[in-house]
Amino acid sequence: MERCGHCRGYRVKRLGAALICLSAGLLAFAEGRAALDRWIDTTELPSLLAETSVEVLDRDGDLLRAYTVADGRWRLEAAIRDVDPDYIAMLIAYEDQRFMRHHGVDWIAAARAAGQAAMNGEVVSGGSTITMQVARLLEDSGTGSWQGKLRQVRVALALERVLDKEQLLTLYLNRAPFGGNLEGVRAASLAYFGKPPRRLTTAEAALLVALPQSPEVRRPDRHPQNAEAARARVLERMLGQEVVDADTIAAVQTEPIPSERQDFPALAPHLADRVTDGTAQRYWLTIDGDMQRRLESLASETVMNRSDRVQVAIMVADHTTGEVLASVGSAGYEANQSAGFVDLTQSVRSPGSTLKPLIYGLAFDQGMVHPETLVADRPVDFDGYAPQNFDGMFRGELRVRAALQLSLNIPVVSLLDSMGPQHLVWGLRRTGVQPDIPGGKPGLAIALGGLGVSLEDLMRVYASIAHGGTQVDLRHFASPTKGFAPRRIMGDVAAWELADILREVPRPAGYLSEGIAYKTGTSYGHRDAWAIGFDGRHVVGVWMGRADGTPVPGAFGGELAAPAMFEAFARVKARIDPISAPPEATLIVGTSDLPRPLQRFRPRGEVVIETGPEFAFPPSGAIVEGRSVFARVNEGAPPFTWLANGDVVLTSREREMQFDLGLGFQTLTVIDSAGQSARTEIELR
């Protein structure tokens, strides 16, 4: 049966109308979508950058010290790789399950939240996505009005168009509030748990997921019950979503809530202050964080029971690489009477006797002396400069080896006089040290500490000696110093000879420490006590004294600083690295087998003081009961030859002698090493 034309026309008209409506709808949708796109694309985004804490990191990337930002907040930068993956999984599951799929707004969650609010008459669950929370944090905007919420939606949609999900999540990790002045998961993890967020436990991760929702109400250090309840809610939801299992929940429920905030790391604070020059956000140093911590404890223990304001500074370096492994500027980084804020590794002080090894090494290298060369220790005068030994005594002729080990003053000044003071300054500068020379012109007094250097300077000197006589790139930064070209200070033979001598220097009582070559020093007036030592790999330096440079009565490097240095070595390593074997060219022979010019040192410009020996007892004309006579001589230079009535009794270095003589008148004579003599006549009854 055919349908009438009228019906067919009616259907055509209806179809046309439907098509027109559909087209209009599609056009309206397209225009609406275009308008929405324009609305999103024209969004004025807040700055994505925010000041973060300047950080100083150790050789392993662990935090040594951080600084608050300008407004006093701790905001430590963290990347996703810096955070425990379980925390990331819990955060997304708790805050925004469809984070990886939506485009800024989770319309399903928003509809659910609106429905729950309508049914219950109050907000039951939020519909904010992680992206919307980031938008709120970037603008520090509230959510109390529909205008604020609309702004967050707009910013969230716009952010999703310019950032990927990893970038958005990173912004949340760095901006989320965790109570007080803590922003970001890394600052929170350090403050509440004392560790970086990559090492979070399940319970710790759950607490950090819960805190940003109500950071002040749930602060564990102020409201532990609220914090524990919030953590439990997170764990319960994680169980429901199968992010964690029941056994894990049972295990972590008993883990205590932290009751107080921990201090942020403040290791190597003096060095950190020095290197943070505003050119970077992070500074990677060569410091070994664990070693630094141990030596800071040692510094504190060293001065703990002292009431004389004595301070201590300690440094450790690897002389094979030049890397500074520990730098302790004082016993405590605090404002106190001992000036704890002063970095005493940098303070310019008198080095006392600590430069003597460098003088001897330069003399070895120039062929002036050998460790077995005989050198005179007797009264001398260099154009009005008459140095004295520390104990005021003279020992006559002795080997250079012994002169250095005993730290005698006269032999080393004699060497420097023959060499020229400028050679010592040259040697210092080649190690990288720029000494402070009073008056600008060096004299012989620099051999005994008459110039200014720092502990770090002395570390350069001894590191160069330990490194075979070659300058070391002593540095705090991981990258080698740009353009550094090591200079030769002395030959490897001379450097080894110094090490061989210094590792036989007598130790303080109770310290054996075989294999450590070291030298102590005490500056004029007991203002500075030093001890610097090295083995086959490390060099350790200790300075002790008062920060203001005033004298410390009775302070000696060997008694004050040396024990701290040996204890530092014990805390640096369990085993001493042996000093290398002597170079092939090393001449290891006794004095008599040396080439004749090296058997005895002949100083130049030396005027011997004509002070011969004098009998202190018995006085001439004395009457002695019995046949035994005790004699003592003052002045003169040992060794002494003793005679009775013209006959040689013996030769010794001692200034005292016991004679067994016959009764009657006797004549005692003594001759010193310079050939000067004295005699006394007595009567025995």
Secondary structure, DSSP 8 states (H G I E B T S, - for coil): ----HHHHHHHHHHHHHHHHHHHHHHHHHHHHHHHHHHHHHT-----S------EEE-TTS-EEEE---TTS-EE----GGGS-HHHHHHHHHHH-TTTTTSSS--HHHHHHHHHHHHHHSS--S----HHHHHHHHHHT--SSSHHHHHHHHHHHHHHHHHS-HHHHHHHHHHH-B-STTEESHHHHHHHHHSS-GGG--HHHHHHHHHGGGSTTTT-TTT-HHHHHHHHHHHHHHHHHTTSS-HHHHHHHTTS----S-----B-SHHHHHHH--SS-SEEEB---HHHHHHHHHHHHHHHTT--S-EEEEEEEEETTTTEEEEEE-SS-SS-STT-TTS-TTS--B--TTTTHHHHHHHHHHTTS--TT-EEEES-EEBTTB----TTS---EEEEHHHHHHTT-HHHHHHHHHHH-HHHHHHHHHHHT---B-GGGS--GGGGGT-SBB-HHHHHHHHHHHHTTTB----BSBSS--TT----B-S-HHHHHHHHHHHTTS---TT---TT-EEEEEE-GGG-EEEEEEE-SSEEEEEEEEETT----TT--IIIIIHHHHHHHHHHH-SS--------TT-----GGGS-HHHHB---SS-EE-----EEEES-TT-EESSSEEEEEEESS-SSEEEEETTEEEEEES-SEEEEE--SEEEEEEEE-TTS-EEEEEEEE-
